[in-house]
Amino acid sequence: MKLYFWLLFPVFWAASVVVAAADTDTEINLSALEGKRIAVLSGSIQEKYCAEELPKSKILVYNTKSDQLVALVNNKCDTTFVDDDEIVHVLKEFPNLDYCRKPATVTDIAVAFPKKPSNYREQFNEFLKEFRQSGELDKMLKGWSENDDAMPTPQVTGNGNAGTIRFAVTGDVVPFAYYRNGKLVGSDIDLLYRFASKYNYRLEPFIANFSGILAALGSNRVDLAACCISITEERKKIVNFSDPYRILGNYLFFRKNELASYLKTGAETGVESVNKNKTGITKENQQPTTAQPVKHAAVTELNPSALDGKRLGVKGGNIMEKFCAENFPKSKIVVYNTKADQMLALVTNKCDVTFFEDDEIAGVLKKLPQFDYIRKPLIETDIAFAFSKKQSKYREQFNEFLKEFRQSGELDIMIKGWGEDHDAMPTPQITGNGSAGTIRFAATDDMVPTTFNRNGKLVGCDIDLLYRFASKYNYDVEPFVTNFAGLITALGSNRVDIACCCLSITEERSKVVDFSDPYRVVGDYIFVRKNELASYIKTGGKQQPVFHADDFAEKRIGILIGSVYDNILDRSYPKAVRIYLESRADQLLSLEHGQCDAIMYSDDTISAAKKEHSNITVIPEPLLEEPIGFAFPKGQSKHREQFDEFLKELDTKRELQAIYEGWNQQFDTMPTPDFGGDGSAGTLRFGTTTTDMPPSFVRNGKVAGYDIDLMARFATKYNYKVEIVRIPFGGLLAALGSGKIDIAGSSIMITPERQKKVDFSIPYAMKKIYFIIRSDYGLTPEQVQAAPSIGWRQSIVESFKDNLLAENRYMLLVNGFKVTVWISLWSIVLGTLLGAVICYMEMHRNLLLRRFADIYVSLVRGIPMLVFLMLMFYVILAKLPVSAVTVAVISFGINFSAYVSQMFKTSVESIPVGQTEAGIAMGFSRLQTFWYIVLPQAIKQVLPVYNGEVISLIKMTSIVGYIAVEDLTKASDIIRSRTFDAFFPLILIAIIYFILAWIAARLLEKVALLWGVK
């Protein structure tokens, strides 16, 4: 046996003694695991071990160790694997778990390097040899295993002159590689940092889940990988390994009260999984695994009786032939050899109905626009490659290839490419040298886009997949083209080794051939002539007709002001009638009351909408998918660069996606963000809507949401104080461009048009846009089931609780009321004084003053108040350090003064000039005459009109929300964005405005009485 085993044997033995809880080994009864759910780490050797040793068990794949253990605790699985160095930590954290004392597998652990030539591996082996001989390796491993909390944080002490090494690692496997106090630590990290220090390298970590570590190495994204990586023959084909530096056992963990039921009793033999092969994986009695077909989907959209006596066109050998025979016995099944024959039969009225897979739909509709299909699939099945029962080698290699191809993300991209635009996809090529031999494969040549003939060559999605597999293992290929019914026959007779052509996995076929792991799910849809489609759809009850996005091309669409929804409609549905709305709550209310047929909503806000509005349906076809980010003023790079650095750090720690998904899925339970910056770096004005769940909303009087959470973390990291500026979505970028705010964030999609005006951070998530309709849309009144009604008293009580008492929302109205009164009062004072000055200028003898006053009055009265308010905020006063409330007071004061000046002028001019002359004749000065004779009479004339203008001003202040002022109306908007209740908040503020106006009118009447005005 190798020297390293004898050197490390004492360490392994000592670790076994520490973690053992019994004097004798306990062994697993493998038969007890049949049919059980076994949780494994994606990409680990346990995944293969279970597939080979426990073929009758159900394998559940998880991305992290913590997910595996939580699944076991919560009864989502029956057992899982834990490495021997993790046992102490697991037992401490999960005392209700226990384990079998004999390891299921024992493997060598090493650092992995790319296959390309590199001196890193030689240097690491040299370092490892010296480190082991010094005794420091065993000491370090023992330290991290027995008391990792006491181990110092690893540091790179070299000067970095030798360059930078990029290394792939996970961040959640204790004690090998994990985060502690924000730093990457663990035994493998310690080992790498000591190596880097010896040779003066800098280290740059690449954090990935376990299954992505070797993928990153194989794609040359990193220079080495280390995270308790076991040496296997399969992995040796992809990467090079260092000399092993430890031996590791994997133990099966169970819930403590169930452990005994899985252990062997009596004189049974030892565990079969541990044998002379160190990997613990045996080939004896191996049974090929067969993926189970997906059960037939419920036929909900189709009216089955509509098919009675109809001619159903099916393809020979396809599962639809048997499905139709079993489910539609009164129909006549007509079998065709090719898809083209099916289409022709439908066109020439040789059949009434036929069936096509989902990736064929676009091509069929393009060629046969006179046909349509029922949008819900009749059945859905798993698709796989079929292999001869005598060629298990190819199947095992293909499954290995398929797993890597899926994990890299390339599988989904390839399938999507062939499905959306097969004509643009390049012709598949085999790049291998063919040294491994020739594979004979069977395929059809008439199934677009799966396998078909293009320019004399066999192409398609399945051909592309097969050729990539052949290239990886250096096979040549030899095609055998046959009809669909002949594919399985050719395999069963051993004429070919593989068959590929959108083959569904069925129990009958599994008796003849072996299937690979499924690589996609395909639905079969019913096609009929367009003018007959309605007769095949089930009606009555609550069944909603099937819609898709194109059905709303000319309908009324509710969209947000300032959003990208306008661009989507311009590009895809230019004839749609657009209804512009201020908030998402307004969109839902407009939809509920029938003011629009559909609204456009983003996927991150749909869950919140459905929580309050159960009567909505999402059209499943996304209209747009774009990244979202934070916006910054053009050319001001400091804050943007800091924010990009902050997002990259969160992404590296894998916290960014967790924050986004956490708020999307559980926005009500996520903790309220804490703005912990001390302000030493300055103050940032952060513009956001606060009316959009879950990006930015108000909860318990405080702002919350994933955008708020990110901003709070950023401010805390860089010690910024944050001033929240609440702005409607349509005004965010305008406020940014005018300098009113420094950063904007409210689920803002990054588009080329917006990038011309502002700078964006790197994206932190992807957002999709969908159409949402009412669940009863398209139903007749008879089909609509009336919602259960509650008494009006109970309705008022519940609305009162939801809109006022819950989360102390009444305080929003109290604070908004104070702001409304404050703005109204000071606007009246300022407007009255300024109006008197303008009136004086209009009646002055100086021509220039009169001209100025005339222009002032005409200009102010000629501009709509909302436009004037926004001009003052975003343009005229944008650069001045004044608050939005001050801008509102100045704007309303100026507007009020123009009308007050005309009232004053008219009332003064209504006093006969003879009274002025008489006063002067009596010895009064001109000023005294005005003050004692003219003014008292003028006030009596002006007060009734002035009274009405004051009330109009109070009501007009309801628009200040457009410039980030949280007044009474804005408070109502915030409440509606949380409760989606239109009636109660709007009625309530209407009553409050009425009371406020009534009080103002009564006060002014009292003043009028003092002046003798009745």
Long-range contacts (C-beta under 8 A, 24 or more apart in sequence): 4-132, 4-243, 4-244, 4-245, 5-247, 7-132, 7-138, 8-138, 8-246, 8-247, 9-247, 10-138, 11-138, 11-141, 11-142, 11-246, 12-84, 12-246, 12-247, 12-249, 14-142, 15-84, 15-85, 15-142, 15-145, 16-84, 16-249, 18-88, 18-145, 18-146, 19-84, 19-87, 19-88, 20-101, 21-98, 21-101, 22-101, 24-101, 25-101, 25-102, 26-100, 26-101, 26-102, 26-263, 26-264, 27-100, 27-102, 27-263, 27-264, 27-268, 27-270, 27-271, 28-100, 28-102, 28-104, 28-252, 28-262, 28-263, 28-264, 28-271, 28-273, 29-262, 29-263, 29-264, 29-265, 29-268, 30-54, 30-271, 30-272, 30-273, 32-261, 32-262, 33-57, 33-78, 33-79, 33-262, 36-78, 36-79, 37-76, 37-77, 37-78, 37-79, 38-77, 38-78, 38-79, 38-80, 39-67, 39-68, 39-71, 39-72, 39-76, 39-77, 39-79, 39-80, 39-81, 40-68, 40-80, 40-81, 41-65, 41-68, 41-81, 41-210, 41-211, 42-209, 42-210, 42-211, 42-407, 43-209, 43-210, 43-211, 43-212, 43-213, 43-214, 43-407, 44-81, 44-210, 44-230, 45-105, 45-107, 45-230, 45-232, 45-250, 45-279, 45-280, 45-281, 46-81, 46-104, 46-105, 46-250, 48-232, 48-234, 48-281, 49-104, 49-105, 49-273, 49-280, 49-281, 51-289, 52-281, 52-282, 52-283, 52-286, 53-272, 53-273, 53-281, 53-282, 55-286, 55-287, 55-288, 55-289, 56-287, 63-209, 63-210, 63-211, 64-170, 64-172, 64-209, 64-210, 65-172, 65-173, 65-174, 66-172, 69-93, 69-94, 69-97, 69-253, 72-97, 72-253, 72-254, 72-255, 73-97, 73-255, 75-255, 78-254, 78-258, 79-252, 79-253, 79-254, 79-262, 80-252, 80-253, 81-250, 81-251, 81-252, 81-253, 82-250, 82-251, 82-253, 83-176, 83-228, 83-248, 83-249, 83-250, 83-251, 84-248, 84-249, 84-250, 84-251, 85-141, 85-144, 85-145, 85-175, 85-176, 85-187, 85-248, 86-173, 86-174, 86-175, 87-251, 88-145, 88-146, 89-148, 89-174, 89-175, 90-253, 96-255, 96-256, 96-257, 97-253, 97-254, 97-255, 97-256, 98-253, 98-254, 98-255, 98-256, 98-259, 99-251, 99-252, 99-253, 99-254, 99-259, 100-251, 100-252, 100-254, 100-259, 100-262, 100-263, 101-251, 102-251, 102-270, 102-271, 102-274, 103-249, 103-250, 103-251, 103-274, 103-280, 104-250, 104-251, 104-252, 104-271, 104-273, 104-274, 104-280, 105-249, 105-250, 105-273, 105-274, 105-279, 105-280, 105-281, 106-247, 106-248, 106-249, 106-250, 106-274, 106-278, 106-280, 107-230, 107-231, 107-232, 107-247, 107-248, 107-250, 107-278, 107-279, 107-280, 108-230, 108-231, 108-244, 108-246, 108-247, 108-248, 108-278, 109-228, 109-229, 109-230, 109-231, 109-244, 109-245, 109-246, 109-247, 109-248, 110-229, 110-231, 110-241, 110-242, 110-243, 110-244, 110-245, 111-188, 111-191, 111-192, 111-224, 111-225, 111-226, 111-229, 111-241, 111-242, 111-245, 112-213, 112-214, 112-217, 112-224, 112-225, 112-226, 112-229, 112-235, 112-239, 112-240, 112-241, 112-242, 113-217, 113-223, 113-224, 113-225, 113-239, 113-240, 113-241, 113-242, 114-217, 114-218, 114-220, 114-223, 114-224, 114-239, 114-240, 115-218, 115-238, 115-239, 115-240, 116-220, 118-223, 120-165, 120-223, 120-224, 121-224, 121-240, 121-242, 123-195, 123-199, 124-195, 124-224, 124-242, 125-242, 125-243, 127-194, 127-195, 127-198, 127-199, 128-195, 128-242, 128-243, 128-245, 129-243, 131-191, 131-194, 132-245, 137-191, 137-245, 140-187, 140-190, 140-191, 141-187, 141-246, 144-175, 144-176, 144-186, 144-187, 144-190, 145-175, 145-187, 148-174, 148-175, 148-185, 148-186, 148-187, 149-180, 151-185, 151-190, 153-180, 153-181, 153-183, 153-185, 154-184, 154-185, 154-189, 154-190, 154-192, 154-193, 154-194, 155-193, 155-197, 156-193, 156-196, 156-197, 156-201, 156-202, 156-203, 157-197, 158-196, 158-197, 158-198, 158-199, 158-200, 158-201, 158-202, 159-200, 160-200, 160-201, 160-202, 161-200, 162-199, 162-200, 162-201, 163-201, 163-202, 164-201, 164-202, 164-203, 164-204, 165-196, 165-201, 165-202, 165-203, 165-204, 165-223, 165-224, 166-204, 166-205, 166-206, 166-221, 166-222, 166-223, 167-192, 167-203, 167-204, 167-205, 167-206, 167-222, 167-223, 167-224, 167-225, 167-226, 168-205, 168-206, 168-208, 168-212, 168-213, 168-216, 168-217, 168-221, 168-222, 168-224, 168-225, 168-226, 168-227, 169-205, 169-206, 169-207, 169-208, 169-213, 169-225, 169-226, 169-227, 170-207, 170-208, 170-209, 170-210, 170-213, 170-227, 171-207, 171-653, 171-654, 173-210, 173-227, 173-228, 176-227, 176-228, 177-226, 177-227, 177-228, 179-653, 182-653, 188-226, 188-227, 188-228, 189-226, 191-226, 191-245, 192-224, 192-226, 205-652, 207-652, 207-653, 207-654, 211-407, 212-407, 214-238, 214-239, 215-404, 215-407, 215-408, 218-404, 219-408, 230-279, 232-279, 233-279, 234-400, 250-280, 288-392, 288-395, 288-514, 290-505, 290-510, 290-514, 290-515, 291-382, 291-384, 291-505, 291-515, 291-516, 291-517, 291-518, 292-382, 292-505, 293-381, 293-382, 293-504, 293-505, 293-506, 293-507, 294-380, 294-381, 294-382, 294-521, 296-323, 296-378, 296-379, 296-380, 297-376, 297-377, 297-378, 297-379, 297-380, 297-523, 299-327, 299-378, 300-376, 300-538, 300-543, 301-374, 301-375, 301-376, 301-537, 301-538, 301-543, 301-546, 302-374, 302-376, 302-378, 302-526, 302-536, 302-537, 302-538, 303-536, 303-537, 303-538, 303-539, 304-328, 306-535, 306-536, 307-331, 307-353, 307-536, 310-352, 310-353, 311-350, 311-351, 311-352, 311-353, 312-351, 312-352, 312-353, 312-354, 312-355, 313-342, 313-345, 313-346, 313-350, 313-351, 313-353, 313-354, 313-355, 314-342, 314-354, 314-355, 315-339, 315-342, 315-355, 315-484, 315-485, 316-483, 316-484, 316-485, 317-483, 317-484, 317-485, 317-486, 317-487, 317-488, 318-355, 318-484, 319-379, 319-381, 319-504, 319-506, 319-524, 320-355, 320-378, 320-379, 320-524, 323-378, 323-379, 337-483, 337-484, 337-485, 338-444, 338-446, 338-483, 338-484, 339-446, 339-447, 339-448, 340-446, 343-367, 343-368, 346-371, 346-527, 346-528, 346-529, 352-528, 352-532, 353-526, 353-527, 353-528, 353-536, 354-526, 354-527, 355-524, 355-525, 355-526, 355-527, 356-524, 356-525, 356-527, 357-450, 357-502, 357-522, 357-523, 357-524, 357-525, 358-419, 358-522, 358-523, 358-524, 358-525, 359-415, 359-418, 359-419, 359-449, 359-450, 359-461, 359-522, 360-447, 360-448, 360-449, 360-450, 361-525, 362-419, 362-420, 363-422, 363-448, 363-449, 364-527, 370-529, 370-530, 371-527, 371-528, 371-529, 371-530, 372-527, 372-528, 372-529, 372-530, 372-533, 373-525, 373-526, 373-527, 373-528, 373-533, 374-525, 374-526, 374-528, 374-533, 374-536, 374-537, 374-546, 375-525, 375-546, 375-547, 375-548, 376-546, 377-523, 377-524, 377-525, 378-523, 378-524, 378-525, 378-526, 379-523, 379-524, 380-521, 380-522, 380-523, 380-524, 381-504, 381-505, 381-506, 381-521, 381-522, 381-524, 382-504, 382-505, 382-518, 382-520, 382-521, 383-502, 383-503, 383-504, 383-505, 383-518, 383-519, 383-520, 383-521, 383-522, 384-503, 384-505, 384-515, 384-516, 384-517, 384-518, 384-519, 385-462, 385-465, 385-466, 385-498, 385-499, 385-500, 385-503, 385-515, 385-516, 385-519, 386-487, 386-488, 386-491, 386-498, 386-499, 386-500, 386-503, 386-509, 386-513, 386-514, 386-515, 386-516, 387-491, 387-497, 387-498, 387-499, 387-513, 387-514, 387-515, 387-516, 388-491, 388-492, 388-494, 388-496, 388-497, 388-498, 388-513, 388-514, 389-512, 389-513, 389-514, 390-494, 391-497, 391-498, 392-514, 394-439, 394-497, 394-498, 395-514, 395-516, 397-469, 397-473, 398-469, 398-498, 398-516, 399-516, 399-517, 401-468, 401-469, 401-472, 401-473, 402-469, 402-516, 402-517, 402-519, 403-517, 405-465, 405-468, 406-519, 411-465, 411-519, 414-461, 414-464, 414-465, 415-461, 415-520, 418-449, 418-450, 418-460, 418-461, 418-464, 419-449, 419-461, 422-448, 422-449, 422-459, 422-460, 422-461, 425-449, 425-459, 425-464, 427-454, 427-455, 427-457, 427-459, 428-459, 428-463, 428-464, 428-466, 428-467, 428-468, 429-467, 429-471, 430-467, 430-470, 430-471, 430-475, 430-476, 430-477, 431-471, 432-470, 432-471, 432-472, 432-473, 432-474, 432-475, 432-476, 433-474, 434-474, 434-475, 434-476, 435-474, 436-473, 436-474, 436-475, 437-475, 437-476, 438-475, 438-476, 438-477, 438-478, 439-470, 439-475, 439-476, 439-477, 439-478, 439-497, 439-498, 440-477, 440-478, 440-480, 440-495, 440-496, 440-497, 440-498, 441-466, 441-477, 441-478, 441-479, 441-480, 441-496, 441-497, 441-498, 441-499, 441-500, 442-479, 442-480, 442-481, 442-482, 442-486, 442-487, 442-490, 442-491, 442-495, 442-496, 442-498, 442-499, 442-500, 442-501, 443-479, 443-480, 443-481, 443-482, 443-487, 443-499, 443-500, 443-501, 444-481, 444-482, 444-483, 444-484, 444-487, 444-501, 445-481, 447-484, 447-501, 447-502, 450-501, 450-502, 451-500, 451-501, 451-502, 462-500, 462-501, 462-502, 463-500, 465-500, 465-519, 466-498, 466-500, 488-512, 488-513, 539-783, 540-783, 541-783, 541-785, 542-775, 542-776, 542-779, 542-783, 542-784, 542-785, 543-783, 544-617, 544-775, 544-776, 544-777, 544-778, 544-779, 545-778, 545-779, 547-619, 547-773, 547-777, 547-778, 548-619, 548-620, 548-621, 549-619, 549-621, 549-623, 549-771, 552-576, 552-597, 552-598, 552-619, 552-771, 552-773, 555-596, 555-597, 555-598, 556-595, 556-596, 556-597, 556-598, 557-596, 557-597, 557-598, 557-599, 557-600, 557-771, 558-586, 558-587, 558-590, 558-591, 558-595, 558-596, 558-598, 558-599, 558-600, 559-587, 559-599, 559-600, 560-584, 560-587, 560-600, 560-729, 560-730, 561-728, 561-729, 561-730, 562-728, 562-729, 562-730, 562-731, 562-732, 562-733, 563-600, 563-729, 563-730, 563-749, 564-624, 564-626, 564-749, 564-751, 564-769, 565-600, 565-769, 567-751, 567-753, 568-600, 568-623, 568-624, 568-769, 572-623, 582-728, 582-729, 582-730, 582-973, 583-689, 583-691, 583-692, 583-728, 583-729, 583-973, 583-976, 583-977, 584-609, 584-691, 584-692, 584-693, 584-977, 585-691, 585-973, 585-976, 585-977, 585-980, 585-982, 586-976, 588-612, 588-613, 588-616, 588-980, 589-976, 589-980, 589-982, 591-616, 591-772, 591-773, 591-774, 592-774, 592-982, 593-982, 597-773, 597-777, 598-771, 598-772, 598-773, 598-777, 599-771, 599-772, 600-769, 600-770, 600-771, 600-772, 601-769, 601-770, 601-771, 601-772, 602-747, 602-767, 602-768, 602-769, 602-770, 603-767, 603-768, 603-769, 603-770, 604-660, 604-664, 604-694, 604-695, 604-747, 604-765, 604-767, 605-692, 605-693, 605-694, 605-695, 605-747, 606-770, 606-772, 607-664, 607-665, 607-667, 607-694, 608-667, 608-693, 608-694, 609-772, 609-980, 612-979, 612-980, 613-980, 614-775, 615-774, 615-775, 615-776, 615-787, 616-772, 616-773, 616-774, 616-775, 617-772, 617-773, 617-774, 617-775, 617-777, 618-770, 618-771, 618-772, 619-770, 619-771, 619-772, 619-773, 620-770, 621-770, 621-771, 622-768, 622-769, 622-770, 623-768, 623-769, 623-770, 623-771, 624-768, 624-769, 625-766, 625-767, 625-768, 625-769, 626-749, 626-750, 626-751, 626-766, 626-767, 627-749, 627-750, 627-763, 627-765, 627-766, 627-767, 628-747, 628-748, 628-749, 628-750, 628-763, 628-764, 628-765, 628-766, 628-767, 629-748, 629-750, 629-760, 629-761, 629-762, 629-763, 629-764, 630-707, 630-710, 630-711, 630-743, 630-744, 630-745, 630-748, 630-760, 630-761, 630-764, 631-732, 631-733, 631-736, 631-743, 631-744, 631-745, 631-748, 631-754, 631-758, 631-759, 631-760, 631-761, 632-736, 632-742, 632-743, 632-744, 632-758, 632-759, 632-760, 632-761, 633-736, 633-737, 633-739, 633-742, 633-758, 633-759, 634-737, 634-757, 634-758, 634-759, 635-759, 636-742, 636-759, 637-759, 639-684, 639-742, 639-743, 640-759, 640-760, 640-761, 642-714, 642-718, 643-714, 643-743, 643-761, 644-761, 644-762, 646-713, 646-714, 646-717, 646-718, 647-710, 647-761, 647-762, 647-764, 648-762, 650-710, 650-713, 651-764, 656-764, 656-765, 657-765, 659-706, 659-709, 659-710, 660-706, 660-764, 660-765, 662-706, 663-694, 663-695, 663-705, 663-706, 663-709, 664-694, 664-706, 667-693, 667-694, 667-697, 667-704, 667-705, 668-699, 670-704, 670-709, 672-699, 672-700, 672-702, 672-704, 673-703, 673-704, 673-708, 673-709, 673-711, 673-712, 673-713, 674-712, 674-716, 675-711, 675-712, 675-715, 675-716, 675-721, 675-722, 676-712, 676-715, 676-716, 677-715, 677-716, 677-717, 677-718, 677-719, 677-720, 677-721, 677-722, 678-719, 678-721, 679-719, 679-720, 679-721, 680-719, 681-718, 681-719, 681-720, 682-720, 682-721, 683-720, 683-721, 683-722, 683-723, 684-715, 684-720, 684-721, 684-722, 684-723, 684-742, 684-743, 685-723, 685-725, 685-740, 685-741, 685-742, 685-743, 686-711, 686-722, 686-723, 686-724, 686-725, 686-741, 686-742, 686-743, 686-744, 686-745, 687-725, 687-726, 687-727, 687-732, 687-735, 687-736, 687-740, 687-741, 687-743, 687-744, 687-745, 687-746, 687-964, 688-724, 688-725, 688-726, 688-727, 688-732, 688-744, 688-745, 688-746, 689-726, 689-727, 689-728, 689-729, 689-732, 689-746, 690-724, 690-726, 690-974, 690-977, 691-728, 691-973, 691-974, 691-976, 691-977, 692-729, 692-746, 692-747, 692-977, 693-977, 693-978, 695-745, 695-746, 695-747, 696-745, 696-746, 696-747, 697-974, 697-977, 697-978, 698-812, 698-974, 698-977, 698-978, 699-807, 699-978, 700-807, 700-808, 701-807, 701-808, 701-811, 701-812, 707-745, 707-746, 707-747, 710-745, 710-764, 711-743, 711-745, 725-884, 725-964, 726-964, 726-966, 726-970, 727-963, 727-964, 728-961, 728-962, 731-870, 731-874, 731-962, 731-963, 731-964, 733-757, 733-758, 734-874, 735-874, 735-964, 738-873, 738-874, 738-875, 738-878, 739-878, 739-879, 740-873, 740-874, 740-878, 740-964, 796-984, 799-981, 799-983, 799-984, 800-984, 802-979, 802-981, 802-984, 803-975, 803-979, 803-981, 803-984, 803-985, 803-988, 806-979, 807-978, 809-975, 809-978, 812-966, 812-971, 812-974, 812-975, 813-968, 813-971, 813-972, 813-975, 813-988, 813-989, 813-992, 815-966, 815-971, 816-966, 816-967, 816-968, 816-969, 816-970, 816-971, 816-972, 817-968, 817-992, 817-996, 819-885, 819-960, 819-965, 819-966, 819-967, 819-968, 820-954, 820-957, 820-958, 820-967, 820-968, 820-996, 821-996, 822-885, 823-885, 823-888, 823-889, 823-892, 823-957, 823-960, 823-965, 823-967, 824-892, 824-953, 824-954, 824-957, 824-996, 824-1000, 826-889, 826-893, 827-888, 827-889, 827-892, 827-893, 827-896, 827-953, 827-957, 828-896, 828-950, 828-953, 829-893, 830-889, 830-890, 830-893, 830-896, 830-897, 831-892, 831-893, 831-894, 831-895, 831-896, 831-897, 831-900, 831-953, 832-896, 832-897, 832-900, 833-897, 834-893, 834-894, 834-896, 834-897, 834-900, 835-896, 835-897, 835-898, 835-899, 835-900, 835-901, 835-903, 835-904, 836-900, 836-901, 836-904, 837-897, 838-897, 838-898, 838-900, 838-901, 839-900, 839-901, 839-902, 839-904, 839-905, 839-908, 842-901, 842-905, 843-905, 843-908, 853-901, 856-898, 857-898, 857-901, 857-902, 860-894, 860-895, 860-897, 860-898, 861-898, 861-899, 865-891, 865-892, 865-895, 865-956, 865-959, 866-959, 866-962, 868-894, 868-895, 869-959, 869-960, 869-962, 869-963, 870-962, 870-963, 873-963, 873-964, 874-963, 884-960, 884-963, 884-964, 884-965, 885-960, 885-965, 887-963, 888-957, 888-960, 888-963, 888-965, 892-953, 892-956, 892-957, 895-956, 896-949, 896-953, 899-949, 900-946, 900-949, 903-942, 903-945, 903-946, 903-949, 904-938, 904-942, 906-941, 906-942, 907-938, 907-939, 907-941, 907-942, 908-934, 908-938, 910-938, 910-941, 911-937, 911-938, 911-941, 936-1011, 939-1011, 940-1008, 940-1011, 940-1012, 940-1013, 943-1004, 943-1007, 943-1008, 943-1011, 943-1013, 944-1008, 944-1013, 946-1004, 947-1001, 947-1004, 947-1005, 947-1008, 950-1000, 950-1004, 951-997, 951-1000, 951-1001, 954-993, 954-996, 954-997, 954-1000, 955-993, 955-997, 958-993, 968-992, 968-993
